[in-house]
């Protein structure tokens, strides 16, 4: 008897729970439908703005809003807020207090508004108490319009303001069935501002969520609410000890009841959705005029991906003489028909190309994102397509005509190609100029150097030769600057890393600059911290180039006083030590306006023909690019007449705190003759008579015996007849160039180990790889310094010398 009594109680309790669940989900469905139908009115307002952006006034807004607002009950107000300030509202009588309200005045509201603008989506706030009285849920949709004067092809949009709908909370709940249901159940809703379970309770008692209850999510365009319904406890069961024994039976019954409830819900929910869809279709009829006036093609596909609405602009884009667009056609079928009728212009108009286009287009349609796609039509038009999902599950697609924009884009691309072609031609020209200038420069500097050290000059002749040598070196410096800039612009400049003593490189640079300073009676001041005496890894040559350039710049623009070079450690950067280099002078200085031009190529503070200071205007531009390539940055500070300061920082890896590295003299290298070696036979392939004289003179008395070939063909014949220990091969020669000659020499097995060193006046990046690919072992860049020549010859020839 007791078991039957318990069973009846449990059965009745489960029936109550099932009934409550059915009530809850029906309420949730009606509330979600009614709410989204009212929030959707913001799209109509946005269409009104875009259609009449230049003719919006109070009368036109009131007329449009009146038709829109009376289509659904519970619309407290429709508003437009250009630049986020409420300017137009309906009805005016009951909402005057909201006029002029700044939606971004409050910091929290400003944050939400900016998020909505950035995401281009509806912003839901509330429910909250209105300043004009009452409680409402507020939906605000950001509206974007084209810039004034922009064509449809340009698709230039800016934020215009917000389209707003205020939904009366009491009416919304009334039409959703909450009022009638409160007589039988205790209901509550939480999730103010769309925060779901984290939001405040704004309808019903808070206690519903604390006791036994069921909950359901209400999806908003942004966020959600939670609706809860109370579940009364089963009477008498808590006092009966047999309840534990009936737990398994109870759980089974609950599961069965829930399954039954869920099986019934789809039918009821579908019926509610169908009813809501009919209501939406009636209200959407009022949007037709606004949609037709849009400057873009506009199409709406429903949740089944079938076309339910489009405007004349859309048909104008896609309909041809052989193709019309019927309502109800699915999106995939529409694309297939368009391909069949030749609507699109495809790069690959084969069957495979059409299938690839179809697959790509459907993939974007099924997974829409903020990224737009561009389509070209057979008519020549270009369209930019943007798709977005709507809360109902459908898709809205807009097509903007960007034909004029694409024409400009193609013109710019063509200009870019021409510019790149011109830049490549410039690089090739500089490479040619480099060769043509470096070849005679090699002879000039080589012969001048030989005359300087001959010891047969009078003091006056020695002065003349020194001046001539300095002028030639200055010409070489200018040439190097042009080549460096060309390499940087082509992104082909390569750094050469190695270990070096930082303090010694800085002191050596000061020593090299001292002669110029003494000529102007200026003082060079050294300020090198003790923490700089370390071994670091980096490009010592480029660092010295930067410092020489900055010191030379300071000397050039200083007539009296001093130039100071300071180097100290300055923290760390990703495991490497930062070193700060500061060059300060007491020269003419410059102002802030001039500072902006200092690091631009070919820019000089004084570019007139009568300027006092020489130079190409490339030095500081090259310094900046080298420093940035090394991971650092450079700054300039000055005041007119008060000197200038250039400061840069470089991250360098410290290898050791010991400061001893093997020293290598660049001025004196032991020759084979000085080392007591037998003569070493060298084949020199060089077409320039002047350079032949220079190389012979440089190697005279060194133990290297030179035979000369005037081109690659002669070098190949001499290599076959004589057993040379080493071959010096120029690159550009008549009859046969050095690269081809090297390949042919390497092609014979007896020459596979013969050292071949390239002599090149072409110092562009990538040359070394070409030399090695041709079979060469090393290269020397012109103009050649005697010590470097002897050092390179020793490197390759001495290991092969017997006895």
CORMO-V236149 format. One record per residue. PHI is phi in whole degrees, 0 to 359 (none if undefined). OMEGA is omega as a letter, one per 40 degrees, with the letter a starting at -180 (999 if undefined). NEAR is the number of other C-alpha atoms within 8 Angstrom. Layout:
{{PHI | OMEGA | NEAR} {PHI | OMEGA | NEAR}}
This chain:
{{none | a | 4} {295 | i | 5} {296 | a | 6} {294 | i | 7} {298 | i | 8} {297 | a | 9} {297 | i | 8} {295 | i | 8} {299 | a | 11} {297 | a | 10} {298 | i | 9} {296 | a | 8} {295 | i | 10} {293 | i | 11} {296 | i | 9} {297 | i | 9} {298 | a | 9} {298 | i | 11} {296 | i | 8} {298 | a | 10} {297 | i | 10} {297 | i | 10} {299 | a | 8} {299 | a | 14} {287 | i | 10} {294 | i | 10} {297 | a | 11} {300 | a | 12} {298 | a | 12} {293 | a | 12} {297 | a | 12} {298 | a | 11} {294 | a | 10} {297 | a | 12} {294 | a | 9} {294 | i | 11} {298 | a | 10} {284 | i | 11} {294 | a | 10} {295 | i | 8} {298 | i | 10} {297 | i | 13} {294 | i | 9} {296 | i | 11} {297 | i | 12} {297 | i | 11} {297 | i | 12} {299 | i | 10} {295 | a | 10} {295 | a | 10} {284 | a | 11} {230 | a | 8} {304 | a | 9} {263 | a | 4} {228 | i | 5} {286 | i | 9} {216 | a | 6} {300 | a | 7} {294 | a | 6} {294 | i | 8} {293 | a | 11} {301 | a | 11} {295 | a | 8} {293 | a | 8} {294 | i | 11} {299 | i | 10} {297 | a | 9} {285 | a | 11} {289 | a | 10} {275 | a | 8} {288 | i | 7} {225 | i | 8} {285 | i | 6} {83 | i | 9} {273 | a | 13} {288 | a | 10} {194 | i | 12} {242 | a | 14} {219 | i | 12} {238 | a | 13} {233 | i | 13} {299 | a | 10} {55 | i | 8} {68 | i | 10} {244 | a | 11} {296 | a | 15} {240 | i | 10} {239 | i | 10} {212 | i | 14} {222 | e | 11} {284 | a | 11} {288 | a | 7} {300 | a | 5} {267 | a | 6} {230 | a | 12} {302 | a | 8} {295 | a | 6} {276 | a | 9} {296 | a | 10} {84 | a | 7} {291 | i | 7} {272 | a | 8} {290 | a | 11} {251 | a | 9} {291 | i | 7} {279 | a | 7} {302 | a | 7} {293 | i | 6} {292 | i | 10} {297 | i | 11} {297 | i | 8} {293 | a | 9} {295 | a | 11} {295 | i | 8} {295 | i | 8} {294 | i | 13} {295 | a | 10} {296 | a | 6} {274 | a | 6} {55 | a | 8} {223 | a | 9} {297 | i | 11} {246 | a | 12} {256 | i | 14} {231 | i | 11} {97 | e | 10} {296 | i | 12} {212 | i | 8} {283 | a | 8} {273 | i | 8} {291 | i | 6} {267 | i | 9} {98 | i | 6} {94 | a | 7} {239 | a | 11} {211 | i | 14} {266 | a | 13} {244 | i | 12} {245 | a | 13} {237 | a | 12} {248 | i | 15} {292 | a | 14} {249 | i | 11} {241 | a | 10} {228 | i | 10} {285 | i | 9} {299 | i | 8} {303 | i | 4} {88 | a | 4} {282 | i | 9} {275 | i | 6} {297 | a | 10} {290 | a | 10} {283 | i | 10} {51 | a | 11} {268 | a | 7} {246 | i | 8} {223 | i | 8} {290 | a | 10} {264 | a | 10} {163 | a | 13} {240 | i | 13} {259 | a | 16} {233 | i | 14} {233 | i | 16} {250 | a | 12} {255 | i | 14} {295 | a | 13} {295 | a | 11} {298 | a | 7} {292 | i | 9} {302 | a | 13} {289 | i | 11} {297 | a | 10} {287 | i | 8} {274 | i | 10} {96 | a | 10} {290 | a | 11} {297 | a | 8} {291 | a | 7} {281 | a | 8} {295 | i | 9} {288 | a | 7} {249 | a | 5} {219 | i | 8} {261 | a | 10} {243 | i | 14} {210 | i | 15} {230 | i | 12} {227 | a | 14} {120 | i | 16} {310 | a | 14} {65 | i | 10} {75 | a | 14} {272 | i | 11} {60 | a | 13} {296 | a | 8} {274 | a | 6} {272 | a | 11} {287 | i | 7} {282 | a | 12} {242 | i | 10} {213 | i | 8} {82 | a | 10} {282 | i | 8} {301 | a | 8} {296 | i | 6} {301 | a | 15} {284 | a | 9} {271 | a | 6} {263 | i | 7} {298 | a | 10} {200 | i | 10} {245 | i | 10} {232 | i | 9} {217 | a | 10} {274 | i | 10} {251 | a | 12} {282 | i | 9} {256 | i | 12} {302 | i | 9} {218 | a | 10} {99 | a | 11} {201 | i | 12} {245 | i | 16} {234 | i | 13} {257 | a | 14} {237 | i | 14} {230 | a | 14} {286 | i | 12} {239 | a | 10} {291 | i | 5} {293 | i | 6} {289 | a | 9} {294 | i | 6} {83 | a | 6} {289 | a | 9} {291 | a | 8} {262 | a | 5} {258 | a | 7} {294 | a | 6} {284 | a | 6} {299 | i | 9} {301 | a | 6} {290 | a | 6} {266 | a | 8} {299 | a | 8} {298 | i | 7} {297 | a | 7} {299 | a | 9} {299 | i | 8} {298 | a | 8} {295 | i | 10} {300 | a | 9} {299 | i | 8} {299 | a | 8} {294 | i | 11} {295 | i | 9} {300 | i | 8} {300 | a | 8} {297 | a | 11} {294 | i | 8} {294 | a | 7} {276 | a | 8} {297 | a | 10} {305 | a | 8} {299 | a | 7} {294 | a | 9} {291 | i | 10} {298 | i | 8} {298 | i | 8} {294 | i | 10} {295 | i | 11} {300 | i | 8} {298 | i | 8} {295 | a | 11} {296 | i | 8} {297 | i | 8} {296 | a | 8} {294 | i | 9} {297 | i | 8} {294 | a | 8} {288 | a | 11} {292 | i | 8} {301 | a | 7} {283 | i | 9} {273 | a | 10} {302 | a | 8} {299 | i | 7} {295 | a | 11} {293 | a | 11} {295 | a | 9} {275 | i | 7} {295 | i | 11} {286 | a | 8} {259 | i | 11} {291 | a | 15} {222 | i | 14} {220 | i | 13} {237 | i | 12} {247 | a | 14} {279 | a | 12} {297 | i | 9} {270 | i | 7} {65 | i | 10} {248 | a | 12} {292 | a | 14} {245 | i | 10} {198 | i | 8} {204 | a | 11} {259 | a | 11} {295 | i | 8} {298 | i | 11} {297 | i | 13} {296 | i | 11} {298 | i | 7} {291 | a | 7} {251 | a | 8} {279 | i | 11} {238 | i | 7} {297 | a | 5} {253 | a | 6} {218 | i | 9} {243 | a | 7} {249 | i | 8} {276 | i | 5} {295 | i | 8} {93 | i | 7} {289 | i | 10} {284 | a | 10} {299 | i | 10} {301 | i | 7} {293 | i | 8} {296 | i | 10} {294 | a | 9} {297 | i | 9} {296 | i | 9} {296 | i | 12} {294 | a | 10} {298 | a | 7} {265 | i | 8} {70 | i | 8} {290 | a | 13} {265 | i | 10} {257 | a | 10} {248 | i | 8} {297 | i | 5} {239 | a | 7} {266 | i | 9} {274 | i | 6} {300 | i | 6} {294 | i | 8} {295 | i | 11} {294 | i | 12} {296 | i | 8} {296 | i | 8} {297 | i | 8} {301 | a | 10} {297 | a | 8} {294 | a | 8} {294 | i | 8} {292 | i | 9} {297 | i | 8} {293 | a | 9} {293 | a | 8} {283 | i | 6} {230 | a | 6} {295 | i | 10} {219 | i | 8} {290 | a | 7} {284 | i | 6} {274 | i | 9} {241 | a | 7} {243 | a | 8} {233 | i | 9} {252 | i | 11} {267 | i | 11} {298 | i | 9} {289 | a | 5} {101 | i | 8} {291 | i | 10} {246 | i | 12} {241 | i | 13} {255 | a | 12} {251 | i | 12} {230 | a | 11} {238 | i | 13} {208 | i | 10} {279 | i | 9} {248 | a | 8} {305 | a | 8} {285 | a | 6} {102 | i | 8} {278 | a | 13} {225 | i | 13} {251 | a | 12} {236 | i | 11} {241 | a | 11} {238 | i | 12} {257 | i | 13} {280 | a | 13} {242 | a | 14} {300 | i | 11} {296 | i | 8} {297 | i | 9} {294 | i | 9} {300 | i | 8} {295 | i | 8} {298 | i | 8} {295 | i | 8} {296 | i | 8} {295 | i | 8} {297 | i | 8} {296 | i | 8} {297 | i | 8} {296 | i | 8} {298 | i | 8} {297 | i | 8} {294 | i | 8} {295 | i | 8} {296 | i | 8} {296 | i | 8} {293 | i | 8} {296 | i | 8} {296 | i | 8} {296 | i | 8} {297 | i | 10} {296 | i | 8} {297 | i | 8} {296 | i | 11} {297 | i | 12} {294 | i | 9} {300 | i | 8} {303 | a | 13} {296 | a | 12} {295 | i | 9} {276 | a | 8} {291 | a | 13} {297 | i | 13} {291 | i | 10} {297 | i | 12} {298 | i | 12} {293 | a | 12} {298 | a | 9} {294 | a | 12} {297 | a | 14} {292 | i | 9} {298 | i | 11} {295 | i | 9} {296 | i | 10} {293 | a | 11} {301 | a | 11} {263 | a | 6} {291 | a | 7} {79 | a | 6} {250 | a | 5} {260 | i | 10} {286 | i | 6} {307 | a | 6} {291 | i | 7} {296 | i | 8} {298 | i | 10} {296 | i | 8} {298 | a | 8} {295 | i | 11} {300 | i | 9} {297 | i | 8} {295 | i | 9} {296 | i | 11} {297 | i | 8} {295 | i | 8} {295 | i | 11} {294 | i | 9} {295 | i | 8} {300 | i | 8} {295 | i | 10} {297 | i | 8} {298 | i | 10} {297 | i | 9} {297 | i | 8} {296 | i | 11} {298 | a | 10} {293 | i | 13} {300 | a | 10} {296 | i | 10} {298 | i | 10} {298 | a | 12} {293 | a | 10} {295 | i | 7} {273 | a | 8} {56 | a | 6} {238 | i | 9} {282 | a | 9} {243 | i | 5} {273 | i | 6} {247 | a | 6} {271 | i | 8} {191 | i | 8} {275 | i | 9} {205 | i | 11} {277 | a | 13} {298 | a | 11} {298 | a | 10} {294 | i | 8} {296 | i | 11} {295 | a | 10} {294 | i | 9} {295 | i | 8} {295 | i | 11} {299 | i | 11} {296 | i | 8} {294 | a | 8} {272 | a | 11} {295 | a | 9} {299 | i | 8} {296 | i | 9} {295 | a | 12} {296 | i | 9} {300 | i | 7} {258 | a | 9} {56 | i | 7} {254 | a | 13} {260 | i | 9} {265 | a | 11} {250 | a | 8} {258 | i | 9} {227 | a | 8} {249 | a | 10} {291 | i | 10} {298 | a | 5} {284 | i | 7} {268 | i | 11} {281 | a | 13} {221 | i | 14} {269 | a | 14} {236 | i | 13} {249 | a | 12} {180 | i | 11} {260 | a | 10} {296 | a | 10} {297 | i | 6} {290 | i | 9} {298 | i | 8} {296 | i | 11} {299 | i | 8} {297 | a | 10} {295 | i | 10} {299 | a | 12} {295 | a | 11} {292 | i | 11} {294 | i | 12} {298 | i | 10} {297 | i | 8} {296 | i | 14} {295 | a | 14} {300 | a | 8} {260 | i | 10} {239 | i | 13} {263 | i | 9} {206 | i | 9} {114 | a | 10} {208 | i | 11} {232 | a | 15} {245 | i | 12} {247 | a | 14} {245 | i | 12} {225 | i | 12} {212 | i | 11} {288 | a | 11} {214 | i | 8} {88 | a | 7} {227 | a | 9} {212 | i | 8} {53 | i | 4} {87 | i | 6} {252 | a | 10} {272 | i | 13} {273 | i | 13} {242 | i | 13} {258 | i | 13} {247 | a | 11} {229 | i | 12} {248 | a | 14} {238 | i | 12} {233 | i | 14} {246 | a | 13} {270 | a | 14} {284 | i | 11} {70 | i | 13} {195 | i | 12} {257 | a | 9} {298 | a | 8} {296 | i | 6} {288 | a | 9} {300 | a | 10} {294 | a | 7} {263 | a | 10} {301 | a | 11} {261 | i | 9} {269 | i | 10} {300 | i | 9} {64 | a | 7} {261 | i | 12} {228 | i | 9} {295 | i | 7} {231 | a | 6} {253 | a | 7} {283 | a | 5} {295 | a | 4} {263 | a | 4} {297 | a | 8} {278 | a | 4} {251 | a | 7} {277 | i | 5} {136 | a | 6} {270 | a | 9} {81 | a | 11} {258 | a | 14} {305 | a | 9} {290 | i | 13} {298 | i | 12} {293 | i | 12} {302 | a | 10} {299 | a | 11} {292 | i | 9} {295 | a | 10} {297 | i | 13} {294 | i | 9} {294 | i | 7} {277 | i | 8} {94 | a | 8} {245 | i | 11} {211 | a | 10} {233 | i | 10} {226 | i | 7} {232 | i | 9} {226 | i | 8} {191 | i | 12} {225 | a | 11} {305 | i | 9} {80 | a | 8} {239 | i | 10} {88 | a | 15} {223 | i | 16} {222 | i | 11} {245 | a | 12} {230 | i | 11} {218 | i | 12} {237 | i | 11} {230 | i | 12} {274 | a | 13} {231 | i | 11} {276 | i | 10} {278 | a | 11} {269 | a | 9} {197 | i | 8} {268 | i | 8} {288 | a | 7} {252 | i | 9} {267 | i | 5} {232 | i | 6} {304 | a | 4} {275 | a | 4} {234 | a | 4} {279 | i | 6} {271 | a | 7} {257 | a | 5} {223 | i | 6} {228 | a | 9} {293 | i | 7} {264 | i | 10} {303 | i | 15} {297 | i | 11} {292 | i | 8} {271 | i | 7} {79 | i | 6} {277 | i | 10} {297 | i | 9} {302 | i | 9} {245 | a | 12} {274 | a | 12} {236 | i | 13} {262 | i | 14} {255 | i | 12} {259 | a | 16} {206 | a | 14} {274 | a | 11} {277 | i | 8} {297 | a | 7} {297 | i | 8} {289 | i | 12} {300 | i | 11} {297 | a | 8} {297 | a | 11} {295 | i | 8} {300 | a | 9} {295 | i | 8} {297 | a | 9} {265 | i | 12} {296 | i | 9} {77 | a | 6} {267 | a | 9} {100 | i | 13} {261 | a | 12} {260 | a | 10} {250 | i | 10} {250 | a | 8} {247 | i | 10} {242 | a | 13} {278 | i | 11} {201 | a | 15} {294 | a | 17} {295 | i | 9} {296 | i | 10} {298 | i | 15} {297 | a | 11} {294 | i | 8} {294 | i | 9} {297 | i | 11} {284 | a | 7} {264 | a | 6} {240 | i | 6} {265 | a | 7} {274 | i | 10} {280 | a | 12} {200 | i | 14} {239 | i | 13} {261 | a | 12} {238 | i | 14} {291 | a | 13} {269 | a | 10} {267 | i | 7} {217 | i | 13} {287 | i | 8} {70 | i | 7} {207 | a | 10} {280 | a | 13} {293 | a | 15} {294 | i | 9} {294 | i | 10} {298 | i | 13} {297 | i | 13} {298 | a | 10} {292 | i | 9} {294 | i | 11} {293 | a | 10} {292 | i | 8} {265 | a | 8} {301 | a | 6} {289 | a | 5} {255 | a | 9} {294 | i | 9} {255 | a | 5} {287 | i | 8} {295 | i | 11} {236 | a | 13} {245 | a | 13} {282 | i | 15} {251 | a | 12} {228 | i | 13} {264 | a | 12} {262 | a | 12} {253 | a | 11} {277 | i | 8} {298 | i | 9} {94 | a | 7} {295 | a | 9} {302 | i | 9} {296 | i | 7} {294 | i | 8} {295 | a | 14} {294 | i | 10} {296 | i | 7} {282 | i | 10} {105 | i | 10} {279 | a | 13} {263 | a | 10} {198 | i | 10} {211 | i | 11} {236 | a | 11} {274 | i | 10} {278 | e | 12} {288 | a | 12} {267 | i | 10} {266 | a | 7} {304 | a | 8} {298 | i | 10} {293 | i | 9} {297 | a | 10} {297 | a | 12} {298 | i | 9} {292 | i | 9} {296 | i | 10} {299 | a | 10} {302 | a | 8} {258 | a | 10} {266 | a | 12} {298 | i | 9} {299 | a | 6} {266 | a | 7} {278 | i | 10} {267 | i | 3} {61 | 999 | 4}}
